[in-house]
Amino acid sequence: MATRTIDDASRLNWIDWAKSIAIYLVVFGHLGSPVMRYIFCFHMPFFFIISGFLQKERTPLEELKKSAKALLLPYVIYNVYLLIYSCFTGEFNANYPVMMLTGRQWYLSMACRPMWFLLSLFIIRMFYSFTGLRKGIILGILCIGGTALGKHYGLLDAKTDWYQYQTAIICFPFFILGNAIRQFGLHKCLDKVNGWIAVVILPATFASGLFLCSKNGFVNIFRCTPGDNTILFYAAGSLLAFSLLVTIYKTLDIKNSYIQLVSEGTLLIFAVHQSILWPMHKILSGHGMIFSLAVAATTVVILSGGAWLARKYCPVLIGK
């Protein structure tokens, strides 16, 4: 997940809330809730926007060193754990190690598949280290065009997504959007606006994103499925994620030690949650949204304990 090296005195409390809400939406969405279709439209774009917001300017060599430690090393560690885990669920086969090393998450167990995010984010960070924001905007536009062409000609396929390069192409525009939000201060767009106007604008923007999402069909970035229309996919994801980000910025700039822990532990929660939920998928499904909300919250709370242990004894597990 997005990591940062700022000290406690300068950390952005609202970003901790944003990351915590984002990881909760990921866990909730994977429970197959009735609103899963809408959550899948923006929960991963939201993560990439946050990652872009937190991204710092680095040389390619500096980025390679940092991202290899923060993303690739956890990718290997968690996949080894999850591959061992698959032995006990009967999903393991002799090709698993090769598929892990070639980044072909589609062929691994369901518990392993969330690791696609780390590979995609690594590729995106490396490209950004070469482009910066200005050239990155151009590359982002090209990625939107490439996604549209790939969808039109049937080239987007999770089964051929080596090292998650296809998902990186799909998600690079959201990363660049997040970086632009920070550099241009777009999250502060309503700071000088009357509070009541913000109360109207933000829900209206979010509702617009939901409407566009409802017109776009099913979205699943890991499956390289941007819905029925690529433009609607980017428009809906951007509107939903941006309005949520601004809402959090304006309402949740509050320091909370537990939220900070969850924020720092998003990588661990993202990596491990499916190994808890997937074996119970049949038991957990079909109980309604309230039940799913509670299960998702319980899962995050349990895994935040693991994040606390990792922060204290093995920070590499949270990308530190």
C-alpha positions as MATLAB code, in Angstrom:
seq = 'MATRTIDDASRLNWIDWAKSIAIYLVVFGHLGSPVMRYIFCFHMPFFFIISGFLQKERTPLEELKKSAKALLLPYVIYNVYLLIYSCFTGEFNANYPVMMLTGRQWYLSMACRPMWFLLSLFIIRMFYSFTGLRKGIILGILCIGGTALGKHYGLLDAKTDWYQYQTAIICFPFFILGNAIRQFGLHKCLDKVNGWIAVVILPATFASGLFLCSKNGFVNIFRCTPGDNTILFYAAGSLLAFSLLVTIYKTLDIKNSYIQLVSEGTLLIFAVHQSILWPMHKILSGHGMIFSLAVAATTVVILSGGAWLARKYCPVLIGK';
ca = [
       0.000    0.000    0.000;
       1.010    3.635   -0.101;
       3.824    4.251    2.335;
       5.417    7.470    3.516;
       8.383    8.616    5.515;
       7.046   11.713    7.211;
       7.315   11.972   10.984;
       4.371   12.115   13.361;
       4.594   15.887   13.681;
       3.943   16.394    9.991;
       1.784   13.385    9.080;
      -1.554   14.056    7.477;
      -4.215   12.763    9.838;
      -6.955   12.866    7.214;
      -4.861   10.683    4.903;
      -4.712    8.087    7.694;
      -8.520    8.137    7.733;
      -8.633    7.917    3.939;
      -6.366    4.858    3.861;
      -8.314    3.217    6.701;
     -11.630    3.783    4.946;
     -10.140    2.531    1.682;
      -8.912   -0.753    3.178;
     -12.257   -1.237    4.900;
     -14.012   -0.842    1.536;
     -11.672   -3.439    0.019;
     -12.468   -5.991    2.722;
     -16.180   -5.186    2.587;
     -16.244   -5.436   -1.201;
     -14.622   -8.876   -1.129;
     -17.493  -10.195    0.971;
     -19.786  -10.059   -2.032;
     -22.098   -7.446   -0.552;
     -25.166   -6.162   -2.455;
     -23.307   -2.918   -3.251;
     -20.123   -4.662   -4.433;
     -20.656   -3.420   -7.992;
     -20.448    0.197   -6.828;
     -17.548   -0.371   -4.436;
     -15.491   -1.998   -7.179;
     -15.951    1.143   -9.290;
     -13.813    3.247   -6.977;
     -12.152    1.437   -4.053;
      -8.947    0.613   -5.970;
      -8.918    3.939   -7.884;
      -9.193    5.525   -4.431;
      -6.108    3.612   -3.260;
      -4.103    4.627   -6.327;
      -5.151    8.261   -5.918;
      -3.957    8.188   -2.308;
      -0.693    6.568   -3.423;
      -0.196    9.276   -6.032;
      -1.016   11.969   -3.478;
       1.718   10.669   -1.164;
       4.289   10.054   -3.892;
       7.494   12.089   -3.667;
       9.845   13.096   -6.438;
      12.730   10.610   -6.632;
      15.286    9.590   -9.196;
      14.644    6.200  -10.836;
      17.451    4.644   -8.780;
      16.098    6.082   -5.531;
      12.605    4.883   -6.412;
      13.873    1.424   -7.306;
      15.596    1.070   -3.934;
      12.611    2.344   -1.983;
       9.885    0.496   -3.867;
      11.822   -2.770   -3.977;
      11.919   -2.736   -0.172;
       8.420   -1.350    0.385;
       6.584   -3.331   -2.320;
       8.556   -6.160   -3.926;
       9.976   -7.645   -0.737;
       6.541   -7.764    0.962;
       5.145   -9.206   -2.279;
       7.548  -12.150   -2.049;
       7.113  -12.627    1.712;
       3.315  -12.594    1.626;
       3.106  -14.778   -1.445;
       5.365  -17.380    0.177;
       3.054  -17.355    3.206;
      -0.035  -17.569    0.997;
       1.435  -20.348   -1.122;
       2.096  -22.358    2.037;
      -1.448  -21.498    3.085;
      -2.752  -22.883   -0.235;
      -1.253  -26.262    0.632;
      -3.770  -26.527    3.469;
      -6.718  -25.444    1.314;
      -5.937  -27.934   -1.457;
      -5.298  -25.204   -4.043;
      -1.533  -25.532   -4.369;
       0.033  -26.923   -7.524;
       3.595  -27.213   -8.808;
       3.236  -24.142  -11.050;
       2.486  -21.764   -8.187;
       6.101  -20.658   -7.498;
       6.657  -19.903  -11.201;
       3.400  -17.986  -11.441;
       4.324  -15.958   -8.364;
       7.766  -15.054   -9.742;
       6.282  -14.064  -13.111;
       3.568  -11.993  -11.462;
       0.668  -13.985  -12.875;
      -1.680  -13.660   -9.920;
      -4.629  -15.046  -11.861;
      -3.263  -18.565  -11.579;
      -2.728  -18.413   -7.818;
      -5.276  -19.087   -5.108;
      -7.949  -16.513   -4.274;
      -6.037  -15.665   -1.114;
      -2.974  -14.665   -3.186;
      -4.702  -12.499   -5.751;
      -4.746   -9.204   -3.772;
      -0.967   -9.082   -4.260;
      -1.569   -7.722   -7.767;
      -1.737   -4.251   -6.243;
       1.896   -4.317   -5.115;
       3.252   -5.212   -8.548;
       1.087   -2.628  -10.306;
       2.054    0.086   -7.846;
       5.748   -0.797   -8.267;
       5.502   -0.401  -12.056;
       3.559    2.847  -11.704;
       6.050    4.330   -9.250;
       8.945    3.460  -11.508;
       7.287    5.083  -14.522;
       6.489    8.151  -12.448;
      10.148    8.453  -11.405;
      10.975    8.912  -15.101;
       8.062   11.166  -16.049;
       7.181   13.335  -13.077;
       3.765   14.995  -13.062;
       3.806   16.917  -16.345;
       4.948   14.061  -18.563;
       2.953   11.719  -16.326;
      -0.257   13.527  -17.301;
       0.518   12.853  -20.955;
       1.328    9.224  -20.167;
      -1.893    8.993  -18.161;
      -3.913   10.157  -21.159;
      -2.114    7.586  -23.314;
      -2.942    4.907  -20.715;
      -6.632    5.824  -20.940;
      -6.423    5.470  -24.705;
      -4.499    2.208  -24.365;
      -7.123    0.852  -21.970;
      -9.898    1.784  -24.387;
      -8.106    0.138  -27.311;
      -7.217   -2.912  -25.241;
     -10.842   -3.350  -24.247;
     -12.120   -2.796  -27.783;
      -9.767   -5.371  -29.308;
     -10.016   -7.866  -26.452;
      -6.380   -7.452  -25.411;
      -7.093   -6.926  -21.711;
      -6.904  -10.317  -20.037;
      -5.923  -11.148  -16.449;
      -4.571  -14.496  -17.642;
      -1.868  -12.780  -19.701;
      -1.172   -9.970  -17.236;
       2.516  -10.708  -16.557;
       3.786   -8.694  -13.576;
       0.420   -6.895  -13.603;
       1.476   -4.527  -16.374;
      -2.077   -4.329  -17.702;
      -3.523   -3.293  -14.354;
      -0.657   -0.778  -14.060;
      -1.696    0.769  -17.386;
      -5.335    0.865  -16.262;
      -4.522    2.482  -12.906;
      -1.714    4.910  -13.834;
      -4.206    7.730  -14.605;
      -5.637    7.497  -11.075;
      -2.131    7.659   -9.587;
      -1.370   10.762  -11.647;
      -4.691   12.284  -10.607;
      -3.732   11.792   -6.968;
      -0.354   13.437   -7.531;
      -2.002   16.352   -9.341;
      -4.481   16.757   -6.477;
      -1.587   17.283   -4.065;
       0.611   19.441   -6.291;
      -2.238   21.718   -7.388;
      -4.030   21.623   -4.032;
      -7.255   20.379   -5.623;
      -8.398   18.789   -2.353;
      -8.625   22.325   -0.959;
     -11.009   23.435   -3.691;
     -13.869   23.991   -1.238;
     -11.861   25.632    1.556;
     -13.099   29.126    0.707;
     -16.626   28.036   -0.111;
     -19.536   28.361    2.298;
     -19.934   25.144    4.288;
     -23.505   24.640    3.139;
     -22.400   24.776   -0.483;
     -19.837   22.036    0.203;
     -22.604   19.973    1.828;
     -24.467   20.119   -1.484;
     -21.533   19.801   -3.910;
     -19.791   16.764   -2.403;
     -22.850   14.466   -2.177;
     -23.934   15.617   -5.643;
     -20.507   14.760   -7.056;
     -20.551   11.362   -5.361;
     -24.090   10.715   -6.623;
     -22.982   11.622  -10.150;
     -20.196    9.061   -9.872;
     -22.650    6.409   -8.709;
     -24.952    7.220  -11.629;
     -22.126    6.837  -14.144;
     -21.075    3.631  -12.412;
     -24.593    2.238  -12.773;
     -24.383    2.817  -16.535;
     -21.026    1.120  -16.971;
     -21.594   -2.505  -16.017;
     -19.375   -4.562  -13.737;
     -15.851   -3.291  -12.957;
     -12.989   -5.431  -11.657;
      -9.519   -3.987  -12.193;
      -7.706   -7.192  -11.241;
      -9.655   -9.000  -13.973;
      -8.706   -6.178  -16.381;
     -12.406   -5.378  -16.709;
     -13.119   -1.624  -16.779;
     -16.816   -2.153  -17.411;
     -18.708   -1.531  -20.635;
     -17.266    1.900  -21.364;
     -13.708    3.040  -20.594;
     -14.585    6.744  -20.358;
     -17.400    6.012  -17.908;
     -14.981    3.871  -15.894;
     -12.468    6.691  -15.454;
     -15.133    9.354  -14.952;
     -17.045    7.358  -12.325;
     -13.918    6.230  -10.476;
     -12.483    9.760  -10.430;
     -15.704   11.446   -9.279;
     -16.372    8.900   -6.547;
     -12.797    8.781   -5.257;
     -12.222   12.543   -5.459;
     -15.455   13.473   -3.686;
     -14.712   10.920   -0.961;
     -11.153   12.232   -0.574;
     -12.317   15.849   -0.253;
     -15.050   14.854    2.207;
     -12.501   13.080    4.403;
     -10.113   16.043    4.134;
     -12.807   18.446    5.308;
     -14.323   16.319    8.071;
     -11.746   13.871    9.413;
      -8.518   15.788    9.946;
      -8.429   14.247   13.423;
      -5.504   12.471   15.016;
      -6.376    8.976   16.220;
      -3.755    6.419   17.196;
      -5.862    3.428   16.149;
      -6.663    4.925   12.730;
      -2.951    5.619   12.332;
      -2.240    1.957   13.083;
      -4.766    0.761   10.496;
      -3.350    3.251    7.997;
       0.178    1.958    8.507;
      -1.068   -1.629    8.351;
      -3.035   -1.393    5.101;
      -0.462   -3.493    3.241;
      -0.748   -6.320    5.764;
      -4.552   -6.141    5.863;
      -4.719   -6.078    2.075;
      -2.376   -9.066    1.808;
      -3.892  -11.332    4.453;
      -7.616  -10.612    4.621;
      -8.622  -13.018    1.849;
      -6.868  -15.894    3.614;
      -9.298  -15.283    6.482;
     -12.438  -14.611    4.481;
     -12.181  -16.952    1.489;
     -12.441  -20.271    3.415;
     -15.644  -18.930    4.976;
     -17.023  -17.471    1.749;
     -20.040  -19.788    1.559;
     -20.836  -19.218    5.219;
     -20.464  -15.434    5.002;
     -22.379  -14.873    1.766;
     -26.095  -14.288    1.616;
     -26.506  -12.669    5.042;
     -27.207   -9.112    3.923;
     -25.271   -5.873    3.963;
     -25.371   -5.212    7.724;
     -23.791   -8.596    8.411;
     -21.104   -7.958    5.769;
     -20.341   -4.535    7.260;
     -19.827   -6.117   10.669;
     -17.657   -8.951    9.326;
     -15.493   -6.480    7.411;
     -15.036   -4.334   10.520;
     -14.165   -7.398   12.613;
     -11.613   -8.534   10.024;
      -9.915   -5.132    9.984;
      -9.804   -5.045   13.792;
      -8.273   -8.529   13.992;
      -5.648   -7.777   11.358;
      -4.824   -4.414   12.905;
      -3.437   -6.485   15.769;
      -1.104   -8.113   13.263;
      -0.185   -4.646   11.998;
       0.727   -3.610   15.548;
       3.015   -6.627   15.910;
       4.555   -5.984   12.489;
       5.168   -2.337   13.288;
       6.983   -3.326   16.449;
       8.870   -6.461   15.404;
       8.863   -6.801   11.596;
       8.159   -3.468    9.853;
       8.926   -4.912    6.412;
       5.483   -6.552    6.579;
       3.873   -3.101    6.486;
       6.227   -1.750    3.845;
       8.619    0.024    6.183;
];
